């Protein structure tokens, strides 16, 4: 695999000034305000329990600001909750002051400005405070763009301290030793960083941002960005607390529909839409369970005459009939869409005159070179920073939902030259982040507009601030090799560690050679994907289930049947994400921050709260398993119980994966099905597996199963009519609607 090479930090310290002193101005509720040497306003705030905020406003008091001069976080609504809900005790200390929230303390020194955070008296996060890096405490300098300033903050890291989050990485969960820039689309950056020491940092901006994670000689975490204001949130707590507070602050995901939880399949590259109908028919005939077909680019429609979105008549001469053909095979349809207008279209000039397209230095609409979504034709981009344009595109997309389209796939992150400008003066560096955010929100509103609660799917690979609000992160393209399998797992775990709840896994990549994709690798890949947020098969030659032998096909059918049985649990975990902010797939550092031995097993993960998954990522039937401390674990294949904090070597055949149930939890399974349309909404569950004496309420979709303990037994309500498989040493007794689980006598 490719190694990571450190990149020098991108910011020149000589261009920054450090705030020499702050003058206290006012105390208001949970916050205290200061004035800097530059007469800027500084707000230090106990924003929420375990959350502190540092904000520097460079706008003069009483000055009115245009929309273009507002902080990017306000313009793009990056915060779901801007007002503070915390409470704090303020007291003066030598050289500064202290804010105390229960066990959490923020110390602020004001000459120069530095901070330190502690929990239960233990220092957790401090500013870098070295003379040669004085600019990296907190500083700012007016840039060439009068709307923006350049900011940098720096926090000290301990020797060997790992840093997690910050977006997708296929090489390592630990981001230390990397420099990540939002201006580099390949860097796949997200704004939350955290450590198992108990801190998290979120830079609240859509401006161009660079994260330097321990590359500088000071071995600190440095963040630099361009925006009008400085706005940084600091969290205290274990990873689950940090993600909980982060998602409350920045917004949580909407719900996916039930059909999205079934297996997906992607149309072969370049195949006609009618052939995708044939693919759906073959899958049904062969008994391979699936729900959804995604069609290939280019986009299925375009903005043409009369300011309407019109179907591509060449590829879709009768779209309603085509969609009806899919429905006859109980298949949902996801079509590619794109907010572009072909330069050859009659509407390009008209929309340019209306000011509805992104412009360049000439003042005219910029013509982007062709991409897959436009079939290689040059195009202009609808300026979705313009409210009228955004509303127009959203409302037109709803028409296709009415035609029978179930969802839209759109990767809007394209190469934007530096001279691109939006309606309100948005620069290219800001649009690189903001534009795909606006696209995804628009698509989700179009899909969920008539559903309560909001429910829909937006299939996209774009990563950006606010990505955690929208369910369904598309899979990471990797090679069809064992290393590719490893990279796909790491991508899901790092995106989840950055706050995104659901990451899809593609079983194979049609754009890469398939020579190394043996039946063994295919089944190991499929087995891991079954225990994930969701999965997609490939409809391309060399990747179809029937391209392998009969035994392999039988295993494929078995794995997919179990995936459908898992749907009530996985969807329940996703629904829990809307309350906790935790992802479906949880890395070992996230799930077990106090067990450093677990952190060494970077490819193991928790699926929700109850299941420990050990993917098999190399040829053979032998795998080493580490069972984390603090819990006992039950082998789902054998029913054997293992103590936590132990390591085992296990033999596994091609028909199973090492999966362990966490003691005190239960797994609620649905019936076997070929698609979610076969589910009985009145009886979505079929049986329950117990992992020792149940203590915790289970994760179950749209169901309320409650566990209560009394006198050494557990009493469970909500299991009426279900088969219950107890662990060894337990007995089950039913009393009407209540189930009693006790030790066997």
C-alpha positions, 0 to 999 in steps of 0.5 A: 500500500502507498505510504503517507509522506508528511507535507510541510505546513501551508501557513507562513507564520510571518504573515500572522499577528498574535493577539497581544492582550484582551480587555474584558467587556461584558459577561452575559449568561454562559459567555464572557466578551473581550475586545482585542488590540484590533477592537475586534470582539472576542466571545468565550462561551460555555456553549453546552455541557462539555462544549466550549466556544471561542469566536472572534468577530472582526465586524465593527459593532453596529456595522451592517454586513451584506450576505457576502460578508457574513461568516460562511457558517451562517451563510450555509447554515452549518450550525443546527444550534447557534445559541448557547445552552450551557451554564458556567461559573466565571472567576478571575485567575492570574493572567486571565479567567476560568469557566467551570461547567461541572467537572469541565474547566476552560482556562483562558490567559489573555496576554497573549490569548491561550487556552487550556481545557481539563476534566476532573482536574486532568489537563486534556487540551492546551494551546501550543505556546512556543515562541517560534510558533507564537502565531499559532496560538490564535491569530489573524491577518487581513488577506487580499480578499476584504471579505476574509481573513486568515486564521490559525489555531494550534493545540499541543499533542502528547508524544504518540497521541493519535488523532481521529476524524477529519474525513476519509482515509483508506490507509490509517485510522490515525490522522497524525502525520498528515496535512489535509486541505479542503481545497484538495478534493482528493483529501476528502476532509471533514472538520471534526478532530478528536482524541481518546484523551478526551478532546474534540475540535471543530473549526466552524467554517466553509472557507478553505481550511488546512489541518496539519496533524502533528507534522510541524516540529512542535508536534501539535494539531494546527488548523488554518482557514480563511473566513471573516471570523474565527469560530472554534468549538472544543469538546470534552468527553469520550468519543461517544460524548463528543460525537453526540455533542458535535451532531447536536451542534451541527445537525443529525441525519434524516431517516432513510426509507425502508427500501434503501436498507435492502441490497443495491446493484449498479448497472453495467458501465455504458449499458442501455437502461433497458439492459438494467431491467434485464439485470433486475429480472435475472437477479430475481430468477436466480433468487439473489435478494436485492431492492434497488438498481442504480443507473449509470451516468450521464444524467437522466435529464437536463435543463432545456427549453421553458426552464424545465428539467426534461428527460434525455429523450435518446436514452429514455424515450418512454421513462414512465414505461421504463420505470414501470418495468423496474417496478414489475420486478419489485426494483427501486430506481436511482437515477443520476442527476446533475445541476448542470446546463449543457453549453450546447443547450438553448437555455445556456445563454438565457440562464446566463442572462438571468444570472442563474449560472456560476460566473468567472472573471469575465463576468459571463457564465463559466463553461466547465469541461465535460464530465461523466455526468454530462456525457463529456459535453461542456456545461454551466453550473446552476448557481445554487447560492442563488435562492431562486435557483436552488428552489427551482432545481428542488421543485423540478426534481420533485417532478421526477419523484412523481414520475417514479424515480426513487432517489437521485445520485449526484457527485457535484464536487468538480474542479472549480478554477480560482476565478469562479464566483457565485451570486453573492461573491462566493469565491471558488475556495468557498464554493468547493465546499459549499456547492456540493453541500447545497446540492445534497440539501436540495436533493434531500428536500426534493426526496423528503418533501411529503414525508413526516418525519423527513425521509430520503436518500442522497447517494453521493461521495462528496464529503463536506461540513454538514455531511452528517445531516444527510444519510447515505455516503456512497462507497469509496472506489478501490481496487478489486484486491485484498488491499482494496477490501482493507481500504474500503473498510478503513474508509467507512470507519474513518468517515464514521469517526468524522460524524457521518452515520452511514457509509455504503460498501460496493462489492467490487469496482467495475472501473478496475481490473477483476483478475485478482477477484477470486471467489474467496475474496468476493465472498469475504468482501460480501460478508463484510459488506453484509455487516455494514450500513449497506452494500451494493453489488455490481452488474458488470462482467466479472463482478456478477454473482453468476460469474462465479461457480455454483457453490459461490453463488449459493453462499451469495444467496445465503449472505444476502438472505442474512442481510435482509434478516439484519435490516430491523437491527441496522435500521434501528441503529441508523434511527439511533444515530439521529439521537446519539450521532454515533455511526453504524460502523464504530472503530475500536478507538471510538467504541473502546477509548480506554482499551489501547489493546483494542486500538491495535486491531484497526479493521475490527469494528462494532456494528451498532452497540451489540455486534463485534465484526472481524472482517477477513482480509487475507486468504485462508480460514484462520483469523486472529480476534481481539475481544475488548475489555469490559464485556464478555462476548458470545460467538454467534456461530457457536454460542460460546462465551469468551471473556473480554481482554482476550485474543483468539485464533479462530477457524472460519469457513467461507459461509461465515465471519467472526461475529460476536454479540456483546453481553447484555445485548440482544439482536432482533432479526427479521424474516428472510426476504427477496426484497423489503416489499415482502416485509410485513409492516405489522410483524417486522421481527421474526426472532431474538438472539440473547447474548447473556442476560439482557440489560440494554434495550435493543436497537430495532427499527420503528419498534419499542422493546424495553428491558427492565431488571428486577431481582436477578431477572430481566423482564422484556416487553415487546417480544410477543409472538417472537422466537427467542434464542437464549444464551446457555444458562438462561431460561425464558418464560412468557407471561402474557405480553411480558417475557421473563428471562432468568438464570436456569435452575 
